[in-house]
């Protein structure tokens, strides 16, 4: 069964994740449109085909490691993201630095996007668990407990009735013994 300390820890984790989510969401919502616009703006300097060619020739290694962390029997995703080996080839007579810089800024934003996805998935899983727990509590509060209370009243009533019946029987036996 759940302990009060576990429930408090779960609640604190949920609240902390909600706060982190707000911070990461604000950061990504602020940065991503600017970076995408800057990347798209490269088509003003170069034809779109050249920008696409330059972006495809940039080599990098994107590493994502996935795991889980369990909080009150809820497996939350844990993701780590890193970028390594960022290289852009040089093209004779064609300067790709603008495309490279735009891509680098987008790649630098990727850890925040991955973290945002991790937090969002964790919040969704925890919210689902909270909803399931709420339904269980409601079932206990509005169905099981009233049924058990009714059963208790019925049993108490039967026991009282049996006690009265036994008392009456004992009185009759006592009266029969006196009259003999």
KEKOL-442175 format. One record per atom (N, C-alpha, C): residue number from 1; residue in one letter; atom name; x, y, z. Coordinates in pm, whole numbers, plus 50000, padded with zeros to 5 digits. Each point is the difference from the previous one (the first is absolute). Example, Ala and Ser with C-alpha at 12.3 -4.5 7.8 and 13.67 -1.06 7.14 Angstrom:
<rs>
<r 1 A N <51319 49431 50780>>
<r 1 A CA <49911 50119 50000>>
<r 1 A C <50090 50120 50000>>
<r 2 S N <49965 50105 49928>>
<r 2 S CA <50082 50119 50006>>
<r 2 S C <49923 50109 50073>>
</rs>
This chain:
<rs>
<r 1 X N <50084 49883 50000>>
<r 1 X CA <49916 50117 50000>>
<r 1 X C <50089 50124 50000>>
<r 2 X N <49941 50113 49972>>
<r 2 X CA <50075 50124 49993>>
<r 2 X C <50020 50060 50138>>
<r 3 X N <50118 50054 50023>>
<r 3 X CA <50025 50069 50126>>
<r 3 X C <49978 50149 49980>>
<r 4 X N <49974 50069 50108>>
<r 4 X CA <49980 50144 49992>>
<r 4 X C <50126 50068 49949>>
<r 5 X N <50116 49954 50046>>
<r 5 X CA <50127 50057 49953>>
<r 5 X C <50017 49981 49850>>
<r 6 X N <49959 49884 49949>>
<r 6 X CA <50009 49973 49857>>
<r 6 X C <49909 50091 49920>>
<r 7 X N <49880 50022 50051>>
<r 7 X CA <49904 50087 49932>>
<r 7 X C <50052 50144 49998>>
<r 8 X N <50057 50044 50111>>
<r 8 X CA <50056 50135 50006>>
<r 8 X C <50116 50012 49903>>
<r 9 X N <50086 49900 49995>>
<r 9 X CA <50113 50000 49907>>
<r 9 X C <49950 50004 49856>>
<r 10 X N <49896 49922 49970>>
<r 10 X CA <49941 49997 49866>>
<r 10 X C <49947 50138 49964>>
<r 11 X N <49930 50063 50095>>
<r 11 X CA <49944 50133 49977>>
<r 11 X C <50109 50103 49976>>
<r 12 X N <50104 49993 50082>>
<r 12 X CA <50112 50095 49983>>
<r 12 X C <50068 49981 49865>>
<r 13 X N <50017 49874 49960>>
<r 13 X CA <50061 49972 49870>>
<r 13 X C <49912 50056 49889>>
<r 14 X N <49870 49981 50011>>
<r 14 X CA <49907 50050 49899>>
<r 14 X C <50007 50152 49991>>
<r 15 X N <49999 50066 50113>>
<r 15 X CA <50005 50147 50003>>
<r 15 X C <50134 50050 49944>>
<r 16 X N <50109 49934 50039>>
<r 16 X CA <50133 50039 49949>>
<r 16 X C <50005 49984 49848>>
<r 17 X N <49945 49889 49949>>
<r 17 X CA <49998 49979 49856>>
<r 17 X C <49915 50105 49929>>
<r 18 X N <49887 50036 50061>>
<r 18 X CA <49914 50103 49941>>
<r 18 X C <50074 50133 49991>>
<r 19 X N <50075 50033 50104>>
<r 19 X CA <50079 50125 49998>>
<r 19 X C <50110 49993 49894>>
<r 20 X N <50071 49888 49995>>
<r 20 X CA <50104 49982 49898>>
<r 20 X C <49941 50007 49860>>
<r 21 X N <49883 49940 49984>>
<r 21 X CA <49934 50001 49870>>
<r 21 X C <49976 50143 49956>>
<r 22 X N <49951 50084 50090>>
<r 22 X CA <49975 50140 49967>>
<r 22 X C <50127 50071 49956>>
<r 23 X N <50109 49974 50071>>
<r 23 X CA <50128 50064 49966>>
<r 23 X C <50050 49954 49862>>
<r 24 X N <50001 49868 49979>>
<r 24 X CA <50048 49948 49871>>
<r 24 X C <49908 50041 49886>>
<r 25 X N <49869 49997 50024>>
<r 25 X CA <49905 50038 49895>>
<r 25 X C <50022 50146 49960>>
<r 26 X N <50019 50088 50099>>
<r 26 X CA <50023 50141 49970>>
<r 26 X C <50130 50017 49921>>
<r 27 X N <50105 49928 50042>>
<r 27 X CA <50129 50008 49931>>
<r 27 X C <49989 49953 49855>>
<r 28 X N <49940 49883 49981>>
<r 28 X CA <49988 49944 49864>>
<r 28 X C <49907 50087 49915>>
<r 29 X N <49887 50043 50057>>
<r 29 X CA <49908 50084 49924>>
<r 29 X C <50063 50134 49961>>
<r 30 X N <50091 50048 50081>>
<r 30 X CA <50068 50125 49970>>
<r 30 X C <50110 49982 49896>>
<r 31 X N <50080 49896 50015>>
<r 31 X CA <50118 49980 49915>>
<r 31 X C <49971 49934 49866>>
<r 32 X N <49916 49898 49999>>
<r 32 X CA <49981 49919 49879>>
<r 32 X C <49949 50082 49881>>
<r 33 X N <49898 50083 50014>>
<r 33 X CA <49956 50076 49883>>
<r 33 X C <50111 50089 49943>>
<r 34 X N <50079 50061 50089>>
<r 34 X CA <50109 50086 49952>>
<r 34 X C <50104 49919 49923>>
<r 35 X N <50035 49883 50055>>
<r 35 X CA <50103 49918 49935>>
<r 35 X C <49950 49943 49868>>
<r 36 X N <49875 49959 49997>>
<r 36 X CA <49944 49950 49874>>
<r 36 X C <49991 50112 49897>>
<r 37 X N <49963 50119 50044>>
<r 37 X CA <49994 50114 49909>>
<r 37 X C <50139 50035 49948>>
<r 38 X N <50102 49992 50087>>
<r 38 X CA <50137 50029 49957>>
<r 38 X C <50046 49896 49897>>
<r 39 X N <49966 49873 50026>>
<r 39 X CA <50037 49895 49905>>
<r 39 X C <49928 50021 49868>>
<r 40 X N <49870 50029 50009>>
<r 40 X CA <49921 50024 49879>>
<r 40 X C <50051 50125 49927>>
<r 41 X N <50051 50098 50078>>
<r 41 X CA <50052 50121 49941>>
<r 41 X C <50123 49978 49914>>
<r 42 X N <50065 49888 50018>>
<r 42 X CA <50117 49969 49917>>
<r 42 X C <49961 49986 49854>>
<r 43 X N <49873 49969 49973>>
<r 43 X CA <49956 49989 49862>>
<r 43 X C <49999 50136 49930>>
<r 44 X N <50005 50110 50078>>
<r 44 X CA <50011 50132 49940>>
<r 44 X C <50141 50021 49945>>
<r 45 X N <50099 49939 50067>>
<r 45 X CA <50139 50012 49956>>
<r 45 X C <50032 49898 49892>>
<r 46 X N <49951 49880 50018>>
<r 46 X CA <50025 49890 49907>>
<r 46 X C <49867 49944 49950>>
<r 47 X N <50000 49942 49883>>
<r 47 X CA <49878 49931 49957>>
<r 47 X C <49966 49886 50097>>
<r 48 X N <49874 49969 50011>>
<r 48 X CA <49955 49896 50094>>
<r 48 X C <50071 49868 49978>>
<r 49 X N <50029 49967 49875>>
<r 49 X CA <50068 49874 49969>>
<r 49 X C <50140 49999 50061>>
<r 50 X N <50069 50113 49995>>
<r 50 X CA <50135 50009 50054>>
<r 50 X C <49995 49989 50153>>
<r 51 X N <49903 50068 50062>>
<r 51 X CA <49987 49992 50146>>
<r 51 X C <49973 49856 50042>>
<r 52 X N <49911 49932 49927>>
<r 52 X CA <49972 49860 50032>>
<r 52 X C <50125 49915 49981>>
<r 53 X N <50073 50023 49893>>
<r 53 X CA <50123 49924 49975>>
<r 53 X C <50102 50025 50111>>
<r 54 X N <50017 50127 50039>>
<r 54 X CA <50094 50032 50107>>
<r 54 X C <49957 49936 50132>>
<r 55 X N <49870 50004 50030>>
<r 55 X CA <49953 49943 50127>>
<r 55 X C <50015 49849 50002>>
<r 56 X N <49990 49936 49885>>
<r 56 X CA <50017 49854 49995>>
<r 56 X C <50147 49959 50009>>
<r 57 X N <50089 50089 49966>>
<r 57 X CA <50142 49963 50003>>
<r 57 X C <50066 50027 50135>>
<r 58 X N <49930 50068 50087>>
<r 58 X CA <50052 50021 50135>>
<r 58 X C <49992 49866 50072>>
<r 59 X N <50113 49954 50051>>
<r 59 X CA <49996 49872 50070>>
<r 59 X C <50006 50025 50151>>
<r 60 X N <49924 49921 50068>>
<r 60 X CA <49997 50009 50146>>
<r 60 X C <49952 49867 50055>>
<r 61 X N <50023 49982 50125>>
<r 61 X CA <49953 49879 50067>>
<r 61 X C <49904 50044 50110>>
<r 62 X N <49876 49958 49988>>
<r 62 X CA <49899 50031 50100>>
<r 62 X C <49981 49875 50085>>
<r 63 X N <50024 50012 50128>>
<r 63 X CA <49990 49886 50092>>
<r 63 X C <49883 50019 50095>>
<r 64 X N <49910 49904 50002>>
<r 64 X CA <49890 50001 50095>>
<r 64 X C <50005 49870 50077>>
<r 65 X N <50004 50011 50131>>
<r 65 X CA <49995 49883 50086>>
<r 65 X C <49869 50004 50076>>
<r 66 X N <49933 49885 50001>>
<r 66 X CA <49869 49992 50064>>
<r 66 X C <50004 49902 50116>>
<r 67 X N <49928 50034 50104>>
<r 67 X CA <49987 49914 50117>>
<r 67 X C <49869 50035 50069>>
<r 68 X N <49981 49943 50117>>
<r 68 X CA <49881 50031 50077>>
<r 68 X C <50036 50023 50146>>
<r 69 X N <49915 50074 50065>>
<r 69 X CA <50011 50025 50144>>
<r 69 X C <49861 49972 50056>>
<r 70 X N <49994 49921 50106>>
<r 70 X CA <49872 49962 50057>>
<r 70 X C <49967 50088 50120>>
<r 71 X N <49882 50061 49995>>
<r 71 X CA <49948 50079 50110>>
<r 71 X C <49862 49946 50032>>
<r 72 X N <49984 49940 50119>>
<r 72 X CA <49873 49942 50044>>
<r 72 X C <49942 49906 49893>>
<r 73 X N <50082 49909 49952>>
<r 73 X CA <49962 49899 49901>>
<r 73 X C <49963 50058 49864>>
<r 74 X N <50039 50123 49972>>
<r 74 X CA <49980 50059 49868>>
<r 74 X C <50138 50014 49937>>
<r 75 X N <50019 49933 49886>>
<r 75 X CA <50129 50006 49930>>
<r 75 X C <50004 50127 49916>>
<r 76 X N <50085 50093 50042>>
<r 76 X CA <50014 50127 49929>>
<r 76 X C <50121 49991 49906>>
<r 77 X N <49987 50056 49880>>
<r 77 X CA <50113 49995 49906>>
<r 77 X C <50112 50092 50045>>
<r 78 X N <50122 49955 49978>>
<r 78 X CA <50119 50081 50026>>
<r 78 X C <50079 50001 49869>>
<r 79 X N <50018 50117 49943>>
<r 79 X CA <50072 50012 49874>>
<r 79 X C <50121 50091 50020>>
<r 80 X N <50109 49963 49936>>
<r 80 X CA <50115 50092 49997>>
<r 80 X C <50039 50016 49854>>
<r 81 X N <50038 50120 49966>>
<r 81 X CA <50028 50034 49861>>
<r 81 X C <50134 50072 49993>>
<r 82 X N <50078 49964 49903>>
<r 82 X CA <50125 50072 49979>>
<r 82 X C <50032 50004 49852>>
<r 83 X N <50081 50098 49964>>
<r 83 X CA <50044 50018 49862>>
<r 83 X C <50152 49992 49999>>
<r 84 X N <50051 49927 49905>>
<r 84 X CA <50146 49992 49988>>
<r 84 X C <50038 49997 49852>>
<r 85 X N <50123 50027 49975>>
<r 85 X CA <50057 49994 49864>>
<r 85 X C <49928 50090 49901>>
<r 86 X N <49969 50124 50041>>
<r 86 X CA <49935 50092 49907>>
<r 86 X C <50104 50050 49901>>
<r 87 X N <49983 49964 49874>>
<r 87 X CA <50093 50043 49895>>
<r 87 X C <49921 50042 49878>>
<r 88 X N <50047 50106 49938>>
<r 88 X CA <49939 50045 49876>>
<r 88 X C <50110 50005 49895>>
<r 89 X N <49979 49933 49888>>
<r 89 X CA <50104 50004 49896>>
<r 89 X C <50008 50139 49938>>
<r 90 X N <50115 50034 49947>>
<r 90 X CA <50014 50128 49933>>
<r 90 X C <49977 49980 49851>>
<r 91 X N <49934 50094 49943>>
<r 91 X CA <49973 49995 49857>>
<r 91 X C <50079 50112 49935>>
<r 92 X N <50075 49965 49896>>
<r 92 X CA <50081 50101 49932>>
<r 92 X C <49909 50104 49937>>
<r 93 X N <50024 50126 50035>>
<r 93 X CA <49925 50110 49942>>
<r 93 X C <49859 50016 50058>>
<r 94 X N <49962 49917 50095>>
<r 94 X CA <49867 50010 50058>>
<r 94 X C <50015 50002 50151>>
<r 95 X N <49954 50105 50061>>
<r 95 X CA <50012 50013 50145>>
<r 95 X C <49877 49940 50067>>
<r 96 X N <50020 49894 50075>>
<r 96 X CA <49889 49933 50067>>
<r 96 X C <49991 50036 50147>>
<r 97 X N <50072 50101 50045>>
<r 97 X CA <50006 50032 50143>>
<r 97 X C <49865 50038 50056>>
<r 98 X N <49918 50070 49921>>
<r 98 X CA <49868 50040 50050>>
<r 98 X C <49912 49880 50025>>
<r 99 X N <50003 49905 49908>>
<r 99 X CA <49921 49877 50016>>
<r 99 X C <50056 49920 50117>>
<r 100 X N <50133 49992 50006>>
<r 100 X CA <50064 49926 50109>>
<r 100 X C <49964 50061 50135>>
<r 101 X N <50006 50132 50011>>
<r 101 X CA <49968 50067 50127>>
<r 101 X C <49854 49978 50037>>
<r 102 X N <49911 50008 49900>>
<r 102 X CA <49858 49977 50027>>
<r 102 X C <49976 49858 50048>>
<r 103 X N <50064 49904 49934>>
<r 103 X CA <49984 49860 50041>>
<r 103 X C <50057 49978 50140>>
<r 104 X N <50114 50060 50027>>
<r 104 X CA <50062 49984 50132>>
<r 104 X C <49907 50054 50109>>
<r 105 X N <49938 50115 49975>>
<r 105 X CA <49907 50055 50099>>
<r 105 X C <49878 49908 50018>>
<r 106 X N <49952 49942 49890>>
<r 106 X CA <49888 49905 50010>>
<r 106 X C <50043 49876 50078>>
<r 107 X N <50120 49950 49972>>
<r 107 X CA <50051 49883 50072>>
<r 107 X C <50017 50031 50148>>
<r 108 X N <50043 50123 50032>>
<r 108 X CA <50017 50038 50140>>
<r 108 X C <49866 50009 50072>>
<r 109 X N <49893 50022 49925>>
<r 109 X CA <49866 50007 50059>>
<r 109 X C <49941 49860 50022>>
<r 110 X N <50055 49900 49931>>
<r 110 X CA <49947 49864 50008>>
<r 110 X C <49996 49943 50142>>
<r 111 X N <50103 50018 50083>>
<r 111 X CA <49989 49945 50137>>
<r 111 X C <49878 50056 50076>>
<r 112 X N <49970 50126 49978>>
<r 112 X CA <49882 50058 50066>>
<r 112 X C <49872 49940 49946>>
<r 113 X N <49997 49973 49870>>
<r 113 X CA <49881 49939 49940>>
<r 113 X C <49982 49857 50052>>
<r 114 X N <50110 49926 50008>>
<r 114 X CA <49994 49862 50052>>
<r 114 X C <49958 50002 50147>>
<r 115 X N <50055 50091 50079>>
<r 115 X CA <49963 50011 50142>>
<r 115 X C <49852 50037 50013>>
<r 116 X N <49954 50090 49915>>
<r 116 X CA <49859 50038 50000>>
<r 116 X C <49911 49879 49970>>
<r 117 X N <50040 49920 49903>>
<r 117 X CA <49923 49879 49967>>
<r 117 X C <50000 49903 50117>>
<r 118 X N <50113 49984 50066>>
<r 118 X CA <50010 49911 50116>>
<r 118 X C <49907 50047 50111>>
<r 119 X N <50004 50129 50030>>
<r 119 X CA <49917 50054 50108>>
<r 119 X C <49852 49988 49964>>
<r 120 X N <49966 50029 49875>>
<r 120 X CA <49861 49991 49957>>
<r 120 X C <49948 49857 50012>>
<r 121 X N <50081 49904 49957>>
<r 121 X CA <49959 49859 50011>>
<r 121 X C <49986 49960 50147>>
<r 122 X N <50091 50046 50084>>
<r 122 X CA <49994 49968 50143>>
<r 122 X C <49874 50058 50063>>
<r 123 X N <49970 50124 49967>>
<r 123 X CA <49880 50065 50055>>
<r 123 X C <49875 49925 49954>>
<r 124 X N <49998 49961 49873>>
<r 124 X CA <49883 49928 49948>>
<r 124 X C <49983 49866 50073>>
<r 125 X N <50110 49927 50019>>
<r 125 X CA <49992 49871 50071>>
<r 125 X C <49956 50019 50145>>
<r 126 X N <50054 50102 50065>>
<r 126 X CA <49963 50025 50139>>
<r 126 X C <49854 50046 50010>>
<r 127 X N <49956 50082 49906>>
<r 127 X CA <49861 50045 49999>>
<r 127 X C <49905 49882 49980>>
<r 128 X N <50038 49908 49912>>
<r 128 X CA <49919 49879 49980>>
<r 128 X C <49991 49920 50129>>
<r 129 X N <50112 49987 50071>>
<r 129 X CA <50000 49926 50127>>
<r 129 X C <49917 50072 50105>>
<r 130 X N <50007 50132 50003>>
<r 130 X CA <49919 50078 50094>>
<r 130 X C <49852 49979 49969>>
<r 131 X N <49965 49998 49873>>
<r 131 X CA <49860 49979 49960>>
<r 131 X C <49953 49860 50041>>
<r 132 X N <50083 49898 49976>>
<r 132 X CA <49963 49864 50042>>
<r 132 X C <49983 49993 50152>>
<r 133 X N <50090 50064 50072>>
<r 133 X CA <49991 50001 50147>>
<r 133 X C <49875 50074 50046>>
<r 134 X N <49968 50110 49934>>
<r 134 X CA <49880 50076 50035>>
<r 134 X C <49875 49914 49980>>
<r 135 X N <49997 49924 49889>>
<r 135 X CA <49884 49911 49977>>
<r 135 X C <49991 49893 50108>>
<r 136 X N <50115 49946 50041>>
<r 136 X CA <50000 49900 50108>>
<r 136 X C <49950 50060 50130>>
<r 137 X N <50048 50119 50032>>
<r 137 X CA <49957 50068 50123>>
<r 137 X C <49850 50027 49995>>
<r 138 X N <49951 50046 49885>>
<r 138 X CA <49855 50024 49987>>
<r 138 X C <49921 49871 50016>>
<r 139 X N <50051 49891 49942>>
<r 139 X CA <49932 49871 50015>>
<r 139 X C <49996 49959 50146>>
<r 140 X N <50112 50021 50070>>
<r 140 X CA <50001 49968 50144>>
<r 140 X C <49904 50090 50076>>
<r 141 X N <50009 50130 49974>>
<r 141 X CA <49923 50098 50077>>
<r 141 X C <49850 49990 49976>>
<r 142 X N <49961 49978 49876>>
<r 142 X CA <49857 50005 49967>>
<r 142 X C <49934 49864 49981>>
<r 143 X N <50078 49893 49989>>
<r 143 X CA <49941 49868 49979>>
<r 143 X C <50039 49903 50112>>
<r 144 X N <50129 49973 50011>>
<r 144 X CA <50045 49898 50094>>
<r 144 X C <49972 50037 50146>>
<r 145 X N <50039 50119 50041>>
<r 145 X CA <49981 50040 50140>>
<r 145 X C <49852 50005 50037>>
<r 146 X N <49912 50061 49918>>
<r 146 X CA <49857 49996 50035>>
<r 146 X C <49946 49856 50006>>
<r 147 X N <50043 49913 49910>>
<r 147 X CA <49956 49860 50004>>
<r 147 X C <50047 49932 50128>>
<r 148 X N <50126 50025 50038>>
<r 148 X CA <50052 49940 50122>>
<r 148 X C <49929 50054 50123>>
<r 149 X N <49970 50130 50001>>
<r 149 X CA <49926 50058 50113>>
<r 149 X C <49860 49940 50010>>
<r 150 X N <49935 49981 49887>>
<r 150 X CA <49867 49938 49999>>
<r 150 X C <50008 49857 50051>>
<r 151 X N <50102 49927 49956>>
<r 151 X CA <50018 49862 50048>>
<r 151 X C <50026 49998 50150>>
<r 152 X N <50078 50095 50049>>
<r 152 X CA <50029 50010 50145>>
<r 152 X C <49871 50027 50076>>
<r 153 X N <49918 50093 49951>>
<r 153 X CA <49872 50029 50067>>
<r 153 X C <49909 49876 50000>>
<r 154 X N <49997 49927 49888>>
<r 154 X CA <49918 49880 49992>>
<r 154 X C <50046 49895 50100>>
<r 155 X N <50132 49979 50006>>
<r 155 X CA <50056 49901 50094>>
<r 155 X C <49971 50043 50144>>
<r 156 X N <50019 50129 50030>>
<r 156 X CA <49972 50049 50135>>
<r 156 X C <49852 49981 50035>>
<r 157 X N <49914 50026 49904>>
<r 157 X CA <49857 49980 50023>>
<r 157 X C <49968 49854 50027>>
<r 158 X N <50057 49910 49923>>
<r 158 X CA <49979 49856 50021>>
<r 158 X C <50054 49955 50135>>
<r 159 X N <50117 50050 50037>>
<r 159 X CA <50057 49964 50130>>
<r 159 X C <49912 50050 50114>>
<r 160 X N <49950 50125 49988>>
<r 160 X CA <49909 50054 50101>>
<r 160 X C <49873 49916 50008>>
<r 161 X N <49947 49963 49886>>
<r 161 X CA <49879 49917 49997>>
<r 161 X C <50026 49864 50066>>
<r 162 X N <50116 49940 49970>>
<r 162 X CA <50035 49872 50063>>
<r 162 X C <50017 50015 50150>>
<r 163 X N <50059 50112 50043>>
<r 163 X CA <50020 50023 50144>>
<r 163 X C <49865 50016 50070>>
<r 164 X N <49908 50074 49938>>
<r 164 X CA <49866 50015 50059>>
<r 164 X C <49928 49865 50005>>
<r 165 X N <50015 49924 49894>>
<r 165 X CA <49937 49868 49996>>
<r 165 X C <50057 49910 50109>>
<r 166 X N <50133 50002 50018>>
<r 166 X CA <50064 49920 50105>>
<r 166 X C <49957 50046 50139>>
<r 167 X N <49989 50130 50019>>
<r 167 X CA <49958 50054 50130>>
<r 167 X C <49858 49954 50030>>
<r 168 X N <49913 50010 49900>>
<r 168 X CA <49862 49955 50019>>
<r 168 X C <49996 49851 50031>>
<r 169 X N <50077 49922 49929>>
<r 169 X CA <50005 49855 50023>>
<r 169 X C <50050 49970 50141>>
<r 170 X N <50103 50071 50045>>
<r 170 X CA <50054 49977 50135>>
<r 170 X C <49897 50038 50108>>
<r 171 X N <49928 50109 49976>>
<r 171 X CA <49896 50040 50095>>
<r 171 X C <49891 49894 50009>>
<r 172 X N <49960 49943 49887>>
<r 172 X CA <49897 49897 50000>>
<r 172 X C <50050 49874 50070>>
<r 173 X N <50125 49965 49975>>
<r 173 X CA <50058 49883 50068>>
<r 173 X C <50004 50024 50150>>
<r 174 X N <50040 50120 50041>>
<r 174 X CA <50008 50035 50142>>
<r 174 X C <49861 49991 50064>>
<r 175 X N <49900 50048 49928>>
<r 175 X CA <49862 49996 50048>>
<r 175 X C <49949 49857 50011>>
<r 176 X N <50036 49918 49903>>
<r 176 X CA <49960 49859 50004>>
<r 176 X C <50065 49927 50117>>
<r 177 X N <50126 50035 50030>>
<r 177 X CA <50070 49937 50112>>
<r 177 X C <49934 50043 50130>>
<r 178 X N <49961 50124 50016>>
<r 178 X CA <49935 50049 50122>>
<r 178 X C <49863 49935 50021>>
<r 179 X N <49928 49984 49891>>
<r 179 X CA <49866 49946 50014>>
<r 179 X C <50000 49850 50028>>
<r 180 X N <50105 49934 49982>>
<r 180 X CA <50009 49855 50032>>
<r 180 X C <50046 49978 50133>>
</rs>
